[in-house]
Amino acid sequence: MASVKVWCILVLSFLLPHSYAHMDFFTSIGHMTDLINTEKDLVTSLKDYIKAEESKLEQIKKWAEKLDQLTDTATKDPEGFLGHPVNAFKLMKRLNTEWGELENLVLKDMSDGFISNMTIQRQYFPNDEDQAGAAKALLRLQDTYNLDTDTLSRGNLPGVKHKSFLTAEDCFELGKIAYTEADYYHTELWMEQALKQLDDGEVSTVDRVSILDYLSYAVYQQGDLDKAMMLTKRLLELDPEHQRANGNLKYFEYIMSKEKEANKSTTKTDSQTDKETKKKEPNKDYLPERQKYEMLCRGEGLRMTPRRQKKLFCRYYNGNQNPKYVLGPVKQEDEWDKPRIVRFLEIISDEEIETVKELAKPRLSRATVHDPQTGKLTTAHYRVSKSAWLSGYESPVVSRINLRIQDLTGLDVSTAEELQKDEPDAFKELGTGNRIATWLFYMSDVSAGGATVFPEVGASVWPKKGTAVFWYNLFPSGEGDYSTRHAACPVLVGNKWVSNKWIHERGQEFRRRCTLSELE
């Protein structure tokens, strides 16, 4: 029985051409929607607490107003006032009983309900690692889509429905998180943005001294000694007794004097040139293909020649005369020629999408990638995703989707994994061979970003709800087609649900015959 695997992807993933028949479902929102509901519940609880406090204060206010008037009258003629026996009795009663009741009211804690709810909900709160991860994802979006800090801070993104902006304090926090990662490039960008917003008059809890402290050091680490000294002097104008800044200034002056001595008879040294070259460059050491990847995510991929474009067609496809589709063929269009990538339109209904999503949500767990150094599957900071398996026997909808893929591809989808394998030799244990083909459903539209890109050939495939794309990962000879290496771009605006089915070699011997040529 073919199985379905559900994922929640926030950033990006590079997938090599392996092959086994299962389905993965990805979303860029995942369980964060639950956090929205949690926060809404806390706001409701907070408002209830405020109402209780307001009611309490209103009772105290009425008591004070009544007593203010009464004592004002009594103090003007104490003997005459107490000459009335009822006034004498009520004075004794107030002081002995009623003031005690008022004291109890003042001491009554109205926050019990709110604190209790906070305690219950806190178990679902994100932690420091989650917050840092969200910040890194924002920095990744900034680099991938070539966004300046002011654009991000003002929330001026394409296709936004709910515009939001970053405060100076938010910018400061982003800079601090980059700083803890020794990412001085982004530290400088976001500390400068925080400083700019303060200089523009924004009222904030963060102060210029703290910003300049981080900013000057980040600039120094990138090799700009002159700017680092200028920023440190500006800090000392605000806080002349700042111990670290005073120490840094002396050190900067010492370094600068040494450089001047060394450069008296020469032009710029190689080390100076290297520093200037390194400056203003984000850290890109974790993926060699990142520059090409980012260009494709921005839609700056390879432009086909008119001659190649003429070879791309749209058609009604009947699954190679499959009886189910002879009278009701499906819409198919070519996305790319080499490797051949085709898109099926209106291939999954909204009802089917919602069913699969509801089945998937309760069992999402963190997805893994293969670590080439250890040979084991592990989590990666650039692939913030969650996954879950769904098998065909669990729902007729999943079974129907599996059968549809089999009918349209002509491939046997029965050789699938029932459970997610965490072992590096999972394919060997299955005994079903490599991944021969990939079927990828797009289960949502995306306002901006979220493309599937193929860096080897410069292709970008964009999400379109209700469609699916299909390609072969292997040549008919069984050799891997490395031009099908692909990556998921991060979603810039909106959310993304996708699902993919990897089909194995085994069972395809008479469905897709081998060729004698290695690359055919």
C-alpha positions as a printed NumPy array, in Angstrom:
array([[  0.   ,   0.   ,   0.   ],
       [  1.528,   3.317,  -1.041],
       [  2.068,   5.805,   1.738],
       [  1.876,   9.545,   2.113],
       [  4.333,  11.647,   4.06 ],
       [  3.423,  15.093,   5.32 ],
       [  5.953,  17.878,   5.815],
       [  5.965,  21.447,   7.077],
       [  8.746,  23.398,   5.31 ],
       [  9.792,  26.903,   6.351],
       [ 13.008,  27.546,   4.511],
       [ 14.651,  25.438,   1.795],
       [ 15.798,  21.919,   1.009],
       [ 18.066,  20.422,  -1.612],
       [ 16.914,  16.996,  -2.758],
       [ 19.16 ,  14.629,  -4.647],
       [ 17.747,  12.113,  -7.12 ],
       [ 16.899,   9.202,  -4.821],
       [ 13.623,   7.327,  -5.339],
       [ 10.865,   5.635,  -3.386],
       [  7.11 ,   5.835,  -3.743],
       [  5.514,   7.866,  -0.988],
       [  3.838,  11.192,  -0.613],
       [  5.136,  14.166,   1.375],
       [  3.03 ,  17.148,   2.349],
       [  4.748,  20.44 ,   3.137],
       [  3.544,  23.735,   4.524],
       [  5.304,  26.985,   5.396],
       [  2.904,  27.678,   8.279],
       [  2.469,  24.346,  10.058],
       [  1.689,  24.511,  13.777],
       [  2.289,  28.273,  13.959],
       [ -1.44 ,  28.701,  13.268],
       [ -2.014,  26.973,  16.624],
       [  0.171,  29.618,  18.281],
       [ -2.076,  32.322,  16.799],
       [ -5.065,  30.683,  18.491],
       [ -3.099,  30.325,  21.723],
       [ -2.275,  34.033,  21.715],
       [ -5.908,  34.913,  20.98 ],
       [ -6.986,  32.838,  23.972],
       [ -4.445,  34.631,  26.163],
       [ -5.703,  38.036,  24.992],
       [ -9.26 ,  37.015,  25.903],
       [ -8.065,  35.867,  29.322],
       [ -6.144,  39.129,  29.8  ],
       [ -9.227,  41.191,  28.945],
       [-11.243,  39.203,  31.489],
       [ -8.593,  39.994,  34.083],
       [ -8.716,  43.701,  33.194],
       [-12.504,  43.717,  33.551],
       [-12.205,  42.067,  36.976],
       [ -9.651,  44.657,  38.097],
       [-11.806,  47.485,  36.752],
       [-14.843,  46.109,  38.632],
       [-12.773,  45.883,  41.801],
       [-11.488,  49.444,  41.409],
       [-15.029,  50.689,  40.72 ],
       [-16.23 ,  49.215,  44.038],
       [-13.314,  50.807,  45.888],
       [-13.965,  54.121,  44.137],
       [-17.648,  54.148,  45.17 ],
       [-16.677,  53.354,  48.772],
       [-14.11 ,  56.174,  48.794],
       [-16.596,  58.696,  47.353],
       [-19.237,  57.75 ,  49.936],
       [-16.801,  57.939,  52.836],
       [-15.275,  61.167,  51.556],
       [-18.644,  62.888,  51.7  ],
       [-19.516,  61.364,  55.072],
       [-16.226,  62.192,  56.793],
       [-16.272,  65.7  ,  55.336],
       [-19.612,  66.316,  57.064],
       [-18.572,  64.619,  60.307],
       [-15.282,  66.51 ,  60.734],
       [-16.995,  69.898,  60.478],
       [-19.047,  69.209,  63.67 ],
       [-17.763,  66.015,  65.326],
       [-19.76 ,  66.391,  68.58 ],
       [-22.967,  67.304,  66.789],
       [-22.507,  64.399,  64.337],
       [-21.89 ,  61.849,  67.101],
       [-24.792,  63.277,  69.053],
       [-26.998,  61.218,  66.814],
       [-26.936,  57.626,  68.215],
       [-27.232,  56.068,  64.728],
       [-24.09 ,  57.914,  63.568],
       [-22.201,  56.681,  66.626],
       [-23.281,  53.08 ,  65.96 ],
       [-22.407,  53.26 ,  62.245],
       [-18.964,  54.697,  62.989],
       [-18.222,  51.74 ,  65.275],
       [-19.565,  49.339,  62.645],
       [-17.539,  50.865,  59.804],
       [-14.27 ,  50.819,  61.665],
       [-14.772,  47.383,  63.153],
       [-16.272,  45.576,  60.142],
       [-16.575,  47.499,  56.9  ],
       [-13.005,  48.799,  56.701],
       [-11.837,  45.23 ,  57.181],
       [-14.034,  44.111,  54.283],
       [-12.573,  46.898,  52.145],
       [ -9.088,  45.776,  53.101],
       [ -9.898,  42.244,  51.94 ],
       [-11.24 ,  43.626,  48.655],
       [ -8.067,  45.64 ,  48.074],
       [ -5.911,  42.593,  48.821],
       [ -7.997,  40.258,  46.643],
       [ -5.914,  38.93 ,  43.727],
       [ -7.951,  39.138,  40.518],
       [ -5.164,  37.624,  38.402],
       [ -5.648,  33.974,  39.404],
       [ -7.598,  33.057,  36.247],
       [ -5.159,  34.774,  33.927],
       [ -2.065,  33.33 ,  35.631],
       [ -3.614,  29.858,  35.601],
       [ -4.297,  30.109,  31.859],
       [ -0.776,  31.416,  31.239],
       [  0.662,  28.433,  33.098],
       [ -1.356,  26.004,  30.973],
       [ -0.539,  27.703,  27.676],
       [  3.152,  28.245,  28.421],
       [  3.931,  24.628,  27.539],
       [  3.081,  25.491,  23.923],
       [  5.167,  28.676,  23.814],
       [  8.22 ,  28.873,  21.534],
       [ 11.599,  28.963,  23.261],
       [ 14.793,  30.943,  22.632],
       [ 15.874,  28.458,  19.973],
       [ 12.559,  28.869,  18.157],
       [ 12.855,  32.659,  18.253],
       [ 16.409,  32.482,  16.94 ],
       [ 15.247,  30.132,  14.192],
       [ 12.521,  32.552,  13.141],
       [ 15.072,  35.367,  13.042],
       [ 17.465,  33.31 ,  10.907],
       [ 14.606,  32.484,   8.543],
       [ 13.92 ,  36.208,   8.156],
       [ 17.592,  36.847,   7.398],
       [ 17.52 ,  34.009,   4.863],
       [ 14.53 ,  35.607,   3.143],
       [ 16.412,  38.9  ,   3.083],
       [ 19.362,  37.32 ,   1.283],
       [ 17.368,  35.04 ,  -1.012],
       [ 15.081,  37.774,  -2.292],
       [ 17.644,  40.599,  -2.162],
       [ 15.639,  42.734,   0.261],
       [ 17.063,  45.752,   2.063],
       [ 16.438,  46.199,   5.784],
       [ 14.198,  49.235,   5.329],
       [ 11.886,  47.328,   2.978],
       [ 11.575,  44.46 ,   5.468],
       [ 11.197,  46.784,   8.426],
       [  8.362,  48.704,   6.77 ],
       [  6.699,  45.471,   5.651],
       [  6.679,  46.538,   2.002],
       [  6.474,  43.04 ,   0.548],
       [  4.574,  41.921,  -2.578],
       [  1.118,  40.448,  -2.117],
       [  0.798,  41.093,   1.621],
       [ -2.705,  41.004,   3.122],
       [ -1.8  ,  41.99 ,   6.672],
       [  0.955,  44.574,   6.593],
       [  3.274,  44.578,   9.583],
       [  6.395,  46.525,  10.5  ],
       [  9.456,  46.039,  12.673],
       [ 10.152,  48.388,  15.573],
       [ 13.644,  49.586,  16.446],
       [ 13.618,  47.012,  19.232],
       [ 12.728,  44.254,  16.735],
       [ 15.607,  45.328,  14.483],
       [ 17.926,  45.355,  17.493],
       [ 16.902,  41.789,  18.404],
       [ 17.542,  40.601,  14.84 ],
       [ 20.987,  42.178,  14.979],
       [ 21.724,  40.526,  18.339],
       [ 20.76 ,  37.071,  17.052],
       [ 23.004,  37.575,  14.009],
       [ 25.775,  38.691,  16.39 ],
       [ 25.522,  35.506,  18.478],
       [ 26.052,  33.55 ,  15.242],
       [ 29.149,  35.686,  14.429],
       [ 27.186,  36.933,  11.412],
       [ 28.569,  40.457,  11.511],
       [ 27.228,  41.29 ,   8.045],
       [ 23.606,  41.042,   9.18 ],
       [ 24.483,  42.458,  12.597],
       [ 25.629,  45.657,  10.919],
       [ 22.583,  45.851,   8.637],
       [ 20.015,  45.488,  11.407],
       [ 21.816,  47.592,  14.032],
       [ 22.048,  50.393,  11.45 ],
       [ 18.32 ,  50.026,  10.742],
       [ 17.523,  50.211,  14.465],
       [ 19.69 ,  53.328,  14.779],
       [ 18.057,  54.904,  11.725],
       [ 14.578,  54.398,  13.151],
       [ 15.619,  55.985,  16.453],
       [ 17.202,  58.906,  14.606],
       [ 13.937,  59.306,  12.686],
       [ 12.153,  59.884,  15.988],
       [ 10.793,  56.465,  16.914],
       [ 10.21 ,  56.034,  20.657],
       [ 11.705,  52.751,  21.843],
       [ 12.886,  50.856,  24.907],
       [ 16.23 ,  50.183,  23.227],
       [ 18.843,  52.927,  23.522],
       [ 21.459,  54.221,  21.091],
       [ 24.352,  53.227,  23.348],
       [ 23.445,  49.529,  23.193],
       [ 22.974,  49.671,  19.421],
       [ 26.28 ,  51.482,  18.841],
       [ 28.083,  48.998,  21.091],
       [ 27.081,  46.058,  18.857],
       [ 27.347,  48.037,  15.64 ],
       [ 30.884,  49.326,  16.162],
       [ 32.223,  45.863,  16.931],
       [ 30.414,  44.266,  13.97 ],
       [ 31.884,  46.901,  11.656],
       [ 35.358,  46.324,  13.089],
       [ 35.03 ,  42.556,  12.558],
       [ 34.356,  43.251,   8.881],
       [ 37.539,  45.255,   8.519],
       [ 36.242,  48.857,   8.453],
       [ 38.408,  50.35 ,  11.19 ],
       [ 37.648,  53.995,  10.342],
       [ 33.897,  53.475,  10.634],
       [ 34.327,  51.428,  13.815],
       [ 36.247,  54.33 ,  15.401],
       [ 33.632,  56.852,  14.28 ],
       [ 30.807,  54.784,  15.789],
       [ 32.752,  54.215,  19.03 ],
       [ 33.339,  57.968,  19.402],
       [ 29.64 ,  58.595,  18.856],
       [ 28.891,  56.057,  21.604],
       [ 31.287,  57.813,  24.002],
       [ 29.606,  61.148,  23.317],
       [ 26.43 ,  59.58 ,  24.723],
       [ 28.132,  57.658,  27.536],
       [ 31.696,  58.929,  28.245],
       [ 32.198,  56.345,  31.024],
       [ 31.371,  53.313,  28.857],
       [ 34.174,  50.927,  29.839],
       [ 34.19 ,  48.662,  26.779],
       [ 33.939,  51.554,  24.331],
       [ 36.857,  53.343,  25.967],
       [ 38.924,  50.172,  25.749],
       [ 37.915,  49.568,  22.126],
       [ 38.79 ,  53.126,  21.13 ],
       [ 42.297,  52.798,  22.549],
       [ 42.717,  49.478,  20.763],
       [ 41.413,  50.866,  17.447],
       [ 43.756,  53.837,  17.697],
       [ 46.677,  51.504,  18.393],
       [ 45.833,  49.294,  15.389],
       [ 45.424,  52.339,  13.156],
       [ 48.77 ,  53.804,  14.193],
       [ 50.468,  50.484,  13.435],
       [ 48.84 ,  50.343,   9.99 ],
       [ 49.908,  53.918,   9.225],
       [ 53.496,  53.096,  10.111],
       [ 53.437,  50.003,   7.939],
       [ 51.89 ,  51.85 ,   4.99 ],
       [ 53.972,  55.023,   4.959],
       [ 55.944,  53.977,   1.9  ],
       [ 53.37 ,  51.726,   0.227],
       [ 49.882,  51.884,  -1.23 ],
       [ 47.09 ,  49.702,   0.016],
       [ 48.367,  46.383,   1.274],
       [ 46.951,  43.09 ,   0.143],
       [ 45.441,  42.586,   3.586],
       [ 43.605,  45.905,   3.371],
       [ 42.282,  45.023,  -0.065],
       [ 41.161,  41.63 ,   1.198],
       [ 39.306,  43.247,   4.084],
       [ 37.504,  45.646,   1.782],
       [ 36.615,  42.796,  -0.558],
       [ 35.236,  40.672,   2.285],
       [ 33.146,  43.476,   3.704],
       [ 29.44 ,  43.667,   2.975],
       [ 29.219,  40.011,   1.935],
       [ 26.765,  37.674,   3.665],
       [ 27.988,  34.294,   4.879],
       [ 27.415,  31.811,   2.065],
       [ 29.734,  28.999,   3.087],
       [ 27.11 ,  26.346,   3.776],
       [ 25.899,  25.796,   0.182],
       [ 28.146,  26.121,  -2.874],
       [ 25.14 ,  26.57 ,  -5.177],
       [ 23.512,  29.246,  -3.087],
       [ 24.034,  32.176,  -5.451],
       [ 22.468,  30.302,  -8.376],
       [ 19.711,  29.039,  -6.103],
       [ 18.829,  32.535,  -4.879],
       [ 18.718,  33.902,  -8.425],
       [ 16.283,  31.158,  -9.432],
       [ 14.125,  31.844,  -6.368],
       [ 13.89 ,  35.479,  -7.487],
       [ 12.841,  34.391, -10.974],
       [ 16.213,  35.302, -12.468],
       [ 16.753,  31.894, -14.022],
       [ 17.764,  30.777, -17.478],
       [ 15.655,  32.247, -20.271],
       [ 14.852,  29.707, -22.953],
       [ 15.599,  30.588, -26.544],
       [ 12.542,  31.008, -28.799],
       [ 13.555,  27.794, -30.533],
       [ 13.392,  25.824, -27.263],
       [ 10.177,  27.528, -26.191],
       [  8.476,  26.41 , -29.401],
       [  9.009,  22.823, -28.302],
       [  6.93 ,  23.314, -25.154],
       [  3.247,  22.47 , -25.584],
       [  0.012,  22.102, -23.644],
       [ -2.302,  19.184, -24.343],
       [ -5.107,  16.945, -23.14 ],
       [ -3.453,  13.8  , -21.791],
       [ -5.104,  10.393, -21.455],
       [ -2.334,   8.525, -19.633],
       [ -1.169,   6.643, -22.712],
       [ -4.684,   5.437, -23.567],
       [ -5.598,   4.629, -19.961],
       [ -9.324,   3.662, -20.061],
       [-10.114,   6.044, -17.188],
       [ -8.858,   9.042, -19.13 ],
       [ -9.672,   8.273, -22.748],
       [-13.065,   9.999, -22.515],
       [-11.992,  12.458, -19.809],
       [ -8.354,  13.412, -20.381],
       [ -6.519,  15.751, -18.033],
       [ -4.813,  19.029, -18.863],
       [ -1.04 ,  18.792, -19.177],
       [  1.588,  21.367, -20.104],
       [  5.363,  21.309, -20.536],
       [  7.326,  23.273, -17.931],
       [ 10.858,  22.395, -19.133],
       [ 12.446,  20.398, -21.913],
       [ 15.694,  18.938, -20.504],
       [ 15.027,  17.412, -18.037],
       [ 11.431,  17.059, -19.131],
       [  9.158,  18.495, -16.459],
       [  5.404,  18.447, -17.066],
       [  2.58 ,  20.038, -15.08 ],
       [ -0.883,  18.516, -14.669],
       [ -3.62 ,  21.112, -14.137],
       [ -6.764,  20.721, -11.984],
       [ -5.434,  17.345, -10.896],
       [ -6.417,  17.444,  -7.208],
       [ -9.622,  18.972,  -5.827],
       [ -9.975,  21.425,  -2.95 ],
       [-11.872,  18.777,  -0.977],
       [ -9.051,  16.258,  -1.421],
       [ -6.487,  18.858,  -0.391],
       [ -8.346,  19.687,   2.818],
       [ -8.778,  16.002,   3.676],
       [ -5.066,  15.293,   3.271],
       [ -4.115,  18.36 ,   5.312],
       [ -6.412,  17.386,   8.169],
       [ -5.006,  13.849,   8.165],
       [ -1.464,  15.199,   8.198],
       [ -1.59 ,  17.974,  10.797],
       [ -1.792,  15.85 ,  13.99 ],
       [  1.319,  13.832,  13.155],
       [  3.798,  16.365,  11.791],
       [  7.339,  15.929,  13.119],
       [ 10.704,  17.476,  12.269],
       [ 12.091,  16.397,   8.881],
       [ 15.702,  15.35 ,   8.347],
       [ 18.434,  15.548,   5.714],
       [ 21.36 ,  13.245,   4.969],
       [ 24.642,  14.332,   6.604],
       [ 27.471,  13.39 ,   4.197],
       [ 30.057,  13.489,   7.001],
       [ 28.333,  11.124,   9.433],
       [ 26.211,   9.2  ,   6.941],
       [ 23.204,   9.694,   9.2  ],
       [ 19.931,  11.567,   8.856],
       [ 19.863,  14.738,  10.905],
       [ 18.045,  18.054,  11.167],
       [ 19.484,  21.102,   9.376],
       [ 19.108,  24.809,  10.143],
       [ 18.322,  25.527,   6.48 ],
       [ 15.525,  22.974,   6.342],
       [ 13.024,  23.886,   9.041],
       [ 10.413,  21.313,   8.161],
       [  8.087,  18.744,   9.684],
       [  6.9  ,  15.48 ,   8.207],
       [  4.381,  12.689,   8.723],
       [  3.439,   9.552,   6.825],
       [ -0.06 ,   8.778,   5.563],
       [ -0.802,   5.369,   4.105],
       [ -3.379,   4.573,   1.466],
       [ -5.358,   2.301,   3.789],
       [ -5.933,   5.174,   6.219],
       [ -8.208,   7.094,   3.869],
       [ -9.938,   6.393,   0.559],
       [ -8.825,   9.886,  -0.517],
       [ -5.138,   9.002,  -0.137],
       [ -5.71 ,   5.694,  -1.909],
       [ -7.524,   7.463,  -4.754],
       [ -4.69 ,   9.986,  -5.143],
       [ -2.107,   7.188,  -5.281],
       [ -4.077,   5.373,  -7.969],
       [ -4.435,   8.587,  -9.993],
       [ -0.676,   9.037, -10.016],
       [ -0.185,   5.451, -11.122],
       [ -2.702,   5.787, -13.955],
       [ -1.213,   9.031, -15.294],
       [  2.477,   8.121, -14.99 ],
       [  2.108,   4.495, -16.039],
       [  4.386,   3.565, -13.126],
       [  3.742,   1.095, -10.317],
       [  3.313,   3.008,  -7.045],
       [  2.901,  -0.036,  -4.82 ],
       [  6.588,  -0.184,  -3.797],
       [  6.335,   2.494,  -1.137],
       [  7.595,   2.941,   2.413],
       [  4.948,   2.419,   5.075],
       [  6.961,   4.242,   7.749],
       [  9.565,   6.972,   7.663],
       [ 13.038,   5.479,   7.783],
       [ 15.64 ,   7.278,   9.87 ],
       [ 18.449,   4.886,   8.937],
       [ 20.88 ,   5.96 ,   6.183],
       [ 20.478,   2.513,   4.523],
       [ 16.678,   2.744,   4.439],
       [ 16.528,   2.164,   0.676],
       [ 18.601,  -1.022,   0.954],
       [ 16.263,  -2.393,   3.61 ],
       [ 13.255,  -1.711,   1.416],
       [ 14.792,  -3.518,  -1.511],
       [ 12.872,  -1.369,  -3.983],
       [ 15.758,   0.424,  -5.641],
       [ 16.372,   4.106,  -6.164],
       [ 13.814,   6.84 ,  -6.803],
       [ 12.963,   6.68 , -10.449],
       [ 10.523,   9.608, -10.585],
       [  8.986,  12.451,  -8.568],
       [  5.364,  13.609,  -8.552],
       [  4.847,  16.944,  -6.772],
       [  1.406,  18.338,  -5.875],
       [  0.951,  22.061,  -5.195],
       [ -1.817,  22.303,  -2.61 ],
       [ -1.903,  26.075,  -2.174],
       [ -1.192,  29.274,  -4.057],
       [  1.682,  31.402,  -2.772],
       [  1.634,  35.204,  -2.815],
       [  5.42 ,  35.531,  -3.213],
       [  8.29 ,  33.05 ,  -3.266],
       [  8.028,  29.303,  -2.758],
       [  9.241,  28.127,  -6.179],
       [ 10.753,  24.714,  -6.853],
       [ 14.073,  25.345,  -8.602],
       [ 16.541,  23.186, -10.524],
       [ 19.995,  24.84 , -10.192],
       [ 21.727,  22.527, -12.684],
       [ 19.545,  23.709, -15.597],
       [ 18.269,  27.081, -14.354],
       [ 14.582,  26.134, -14.172],
       [ 12.034,  27.581, -11.74 ],
       [  8.612,  25.99 , -11.257],
       [  6.077,  28.135,  -9.413],
       [  3.289,  26.905,  -7.102],
       [ -0.247,  26.809,  -8.474],
       [ -2.961,  25.271,  -6.317],
       [ -4.533,  22.1  ,  -7.666],
       [ -1.673,  21.301, -10.053],
       [  1.135,  18.752,  -9.973],
       [  4.504,  18.5  , -11.7  ],
       [  6.246,  15.277, -12.694],
       [  9.756,  14.359, -13.806],
       [ 12.11 ,  11.355, -13.912],
       [ 15.083,  11.337, -11.549],
       [ 16.791,   8.496, -13.415],
       [ 17.61 ,   7.878, -17.041],
       [ 16.014,   4.717, -18.511],
       [ 19.424,   3.085, -18.054],
       [ 19.054,   3.511, -14.284],
       [ 21.777,   6.152, -14.016],
       [ 20.972,   9.251, -11.979],
       [ 19.975,  12.403, -13.85 ],
       [ 21.696,  15.082, -11.798],
       [ 19.967,  17.83 , -13.746],
       [ 16.872,  16.975, -11.656],
       [ 18.523,  18.057,  -8.394],
       [ 16.042,  20.544,  -6.993],
       [ 15.377,  22.854,  -4.082],
       [ 12.378,  24.462,  -2.445],
       [ 12.604,  28.255,  -2.173],
       [ 11.414,  29.858,   1.063],
       [  7.975,  31.423,   1.061],
       [  8.292,  35.207,   1.187],
       [  4.599,  36.053,   1.625],
       [  1.728,  33.642,   2.157],
       [  1.864,  29.942,   2.982],
       [  2.72 ,  26.852,   1.016],
       [  1.376,  23.316,   1.089],
       [  2.935,  20.818,  -1.264],
       [  3.064,  17.037,  -1.41 ],
       [  5.388,  14.765,  -3.289],
       [  5.44 ,  11.11 ,  -4.207],
       [  8.744,   9.4  ,  -4.902],
       [  8.39 ,   6.313,  -7.058],
       [ 10.861,   3.411,  -6.844],
       [ 12.664,   1.502,  -9.569],
       [ 11.3  ,  -1.893,  -8.564],
       [  8.103,  -2.773, -10.336],
       [  8.894,  -0.544, -13.325],
       [ 10.911,  -3.133, -15.294],
       [  8.187,  -3.576, -17.911],
       [  6.649,  -0.124, -17.524],
       [  9.782,   1.876, -18.32 ],
       [ 12.28 ,  -0.314, -20.092],
       [ 16.046,   0.149, -19.866],
       [ 18.143,   1.454, -22.736],
       [ 21.657,   0.556, -23.781],
       [ 22.905,   4.149, -23.571],
       [ 23.907,   5.354, -20.1  ],
       [ 22.35 ,   8.801, -20.551],
       [ 19.133,   7.764, -22.27 ]])
